[in-house]
Amino acid sequence: MKISYNWLKETLGFDLSPQELAAGLAAAGFPVESIAPLAPEITGVVVAELLEVKAHPNADRLSLTKVSDGAAIYDVVCGAHNIAQGDKVPLAKIGAVLPGNFKIKKSKIRGEVSEGMLCSADELQLDLVQDSDGILQLPKNAEIGRDINAYLALDDLILDVELTANRGDLLSLRGLTTEIGAFLGKPFSLEGPKEPETVDWGFPVSIETDSCSFYTGRLIKGVQVGPSPLWLQLRLLACGMRPVNNIVDIANLVMLEWGQPLHTFDADKLPGHEITVRQARAGETMITLDNKERQLEPSMMLITSGGRPVTIAGVMGSLDSEVDANTTNIFLESAVFDASLRLTAKALGISSEAGSRFEKGVDPAVTAIASQRAANLIRELAGGEIGAITSAGTDRTAAWSIPVSIAKINGLLGADIPREQAVSFLSNLGLKVEGEGDSLMVHVPGRRQDLLSWQDIAEEVGRLYGFDQIPVSLPKGALTLGMRKKSQSLEWQVRELLAGCGLHEVMPYSFISPEMAEKSWEESGVEISNPLTREASIMRSSMLPSLLETVAYNLAHGQDSVAIFEVGNVFRPEPDSPLPSQVLRVAGALVGREPRHWQQPVVSYDFFALKGVVQQLLLGLGIEAEIRQEPHRQLHPGRCAAAFAGNICLGHFGQVHPAIVAEWKLDAEIWVFDLDFLALAQNTRQIVQFIPPSRYPAIRRDLALETNEDIAAGTLMAIIREAGGELLEEVECFDVYTGGNLEPGGKSLAFSLSFRHPERTLQDKEVQGLVDKIIGSLEEGGARLRS
Amino acid sequence: MEEKLKALKEQALPAISAAGDLTELEEIRLSVLGKKGQLTNVLRQMGSLPPEERPLMGKLANEVRDALEAALAERRRDLVREEQRQKLAQEKVDVTLPGRRPPRGTIHPLSHVRRRIEDIFLGMGYTIEEGPEIETDYYNFVALNLPKHHPARDMQDTFYIDEETVLRTHTSPVQVRTMEKMRPAPLKMICPGKVYRKDDDATHSPMFLQVEGLVIDKGITLADLKGTLLLFAQQMFGPEQEIRLRPSFFPFTEPSAEVDILCTACGGQGCRMCGETGWLEILGAGMVHPQVLKMSGYDPAEVSGFAFGMGIDRVAMLVYGITDIRHLYQNDLRTLKQFQGGLS
């Protein structure tokens, strides 16, 4: 909320500098976001009186004036036409500096000397409303010779106070002065207006909705609409509001003072001689002040007259009931609407000062006071006769009291605040406190709708005591075990292992664009109904689009080797469940060349680089997995595999389908893996069953086999293991060869076998027997020994 | 004979010292001390000596042999050394060339910071809890004292899937789920994870990482919250750290506070980074609202609790001197490769 520093100071009578005030407000919980000057710097401009105005001899549009600042008389050439002898105007004397570093010098205009300049509001950069264009007209009683900054209090500062959502009461001079007063130990309560003399014209009002608890109105007849006096306009400017006309300005000023939003209608434009507050009916429409036709919904509350909507309550008035320059009779509304109007304002996209106050709660105790205060000001500044207030509903709030004890307050804060001090804090805030000894009964006024429980009271005591005064301690409960769960530890182990394989962890957004989903051949993800942009509107259903996007970004930024991984969730609609499925995945991508080394030829990432990473990860986690050829619709049909722990698929890896890569407009082989974290976590071997190493030597045999290309190395390996039995300790495929003198479609594989007995030295004969058995099985499996 | 022996010694010793390599040295050894060598030749004449001279001559011959053998051994040692020196000189490598190291990747800076935060609280006996990123409106808002249409919902601009489902705006729903599971037992937990808000600028990312903490037990106080956060700040940012609590408002805590630490750039002197205040806001905290305790099945008359929440991104930005949050989610390898090593 923006508020004038001078206004707070005059009202409360403190001697804090703006910085001290800001520091105090911050300590109370309301930091001041900015302190801005009301007006830009102006020097050398004073109040002056026009002594003479006559035509310029050489220019029709200019006048020659003589002005006095009380000390001297100046000849000033002026181009404006709204000046006459006797006017009080701002005079920028020679040497004055106006906003924009505009320096005033002695000059000759069309042959006539000008010793300064008469200023318009624009030239002073003041956003004021005036009767006529041209020179700023100051009040006739303005004291000549006074510096304009001092006279108009242009040195005022606009404080922008950041209020919390629970403190609607602070959206007013009344609330802020009460709060600041409490912190200064100087309880303060804003004085109410005098009761005006009224005429009873009768203007029935009624309420037909639960969303309006109190409605008041009064007719004011014979007003004259025009610009507000300068003090009022400047006060509004110092509170960050723009002046409009005296009626609207008064309504705004009173809202700023009391926190009660007011609305004014041109009474002659109301369709009926009555007001009814009710919900809108389906199909009703209204043209609002901004000249837009609005479809009204039954959730919206209306002010109606003669059956027709004239305001969307608390949100915006209708164009055809607006107060304008010709208005003479007005109807002044002061009412309490509930927070439901927040939804109306949101639905219509209208945010207003009034709306923000209603939704945070308006104190019904000031509804009539604000009406009186506005009526008095209208009579003073716009004339007119004040009608008696008519009302519907009740201004009474269910006053409530909160029982609390000093022990409870100190128990929650962990402090030792004496009773007297706590009570004085609460009293200074304007709360009535009763009770003996440790027990208190705190009576809460209607303006503090945020105080509902004893904890709220404890907070008020703590705030005034100062959070910095609260001591420091640690929880004293029983000792607890602070330890990661198994899966949580594994998540870090996965990161360490993959980083150890040369992969860099990435953290892309979980949301992707429909295009990304489409060109990655994604299945349906979960859609965000109100995305920030279309580019981020779908919660991804697999890791692939994020990986591809990260790869594409880095390739485009000059990387020729990309090795990345991510641990993150994917999301899928789950029709019969309250929430979509959310599954944690471990995925990664390899693209381009492997890190280069001067001793080795340059190698590009390929399937076996990828498989190596997956195997390293599984090995590191202690997972025994079988790698099988296994299709996946987003992967190259001949270059993809899956890892299995028993029957459980841990995930797939392989080359991204070249058609997908083409859709991404990339020109590279992209190798990815995508594993299910939960499946990994459930298949790790934590405990190793130790076997003592054998003391007896191993016997090695190498087998060079010839077979056709369709037979997988893994199949042969399995045959060898099966036939080799327990004494076969290790099998390793150490060479693969195709072409050359082999038959077309044939390939050669070389295996190294290692045999060992745990308890004795093996005989050559025994080993030869096993090797023969293995060769026999291999022949049945379609492989024969190479001659 | 005596002259012959002396002459042999005089001749052989310089030859031994001059031997250029082990082969030459061996040739000299054979010609002097070998079976058919010069010394043997001289000694053959021993028989022609008178018997009384023989012991004397024998002694002299042994002295000559010893001297020659010693000279040979010394020369051999020198030559071996020299040969080795030359071999080693040839084997010299350029140690500044790159090593053949296994490739080394990196862990994301946000993960480093997240782990550090987790470790600090694990050390204080907290458990780590997790929950879904797409949440029900109930767990994200209602159970946290934010009924539908509550104006405070505007404090967190929310992504919706539908009327009842949101991308969680904080990890607080994990607190609620854990409270429901653990009630009425005491609780000491943190919940790190991704959260989502409709915001996108240099200091706000629509997806970011948050960690929240919750302690519920008998007699938990605001002072305990202060002490816990002070300990955290000192572990995370250095032993000289201080914290400052400023009153604030969150619907789920009462009292509520914003928590500042001393500016990490100027140490509290005031600088551009902290807007000359000397303080940086890093987290929000407070005493768990009685309504929140009640809704999750705890009796606010029996227990109290504190809760706090902070952006892991914010901490990471301070720790690493990152001024634009978008660097953390750009996934530029040039950025990521800088984060070798860890935080401890």
Interface residues (C-beta under 8 A of the other chain):
Chain A: A26 A27 A28 G29 P31 T164 A165 N166 R167 A339 S340 R342 L343 E359 K360 G411 L412 L413 G414 A415 S453 Q455 D456 A458 E459 G462 R463 F467 D468 I470 P471 V472 S473 L474 P475 K476 G477 A478 L479 T480 L481 G482 M483 R484 K485 Q488 W492 R495 E496 L498 A499 G500 C501 G502 L503 H504 E505 V506 M507 P508 Y509 S510 F511 V526 E527 I528 S529 N530 P531 L532 A536 M539 T550 Y553 N554 H557 Q559 V562 A563 I564 F565 G568 N569 F571 P578 L579 P580 Q582 E594 P595 H597 W598 Q599 Q600
Chain B: L97 P98 R100 P102 P103 R104 G105 T106 I107 H108 L110 S111 R115 E118 F121 L122 G123 M124 G125 Y126 T127 I128 E130 P132 E133 I134 E135 T136 H149 P151 A152 D154 M155 F159 Y160 I161 D162 E164 T165 L167 P186 K188 K194 Y196 K198 D200 P206 M207 V215 D217 K218 G219 I220 T221 L222 A223 D224 K226 G227 T228 L230 L231 R244 L245 R246 P247 S248 F249 P251 E254 P255 S256 A257 M287 H289 P290 Q291 P300 S304 L328 Y329 Q330 N331 D332 L333 R334 L336 K337
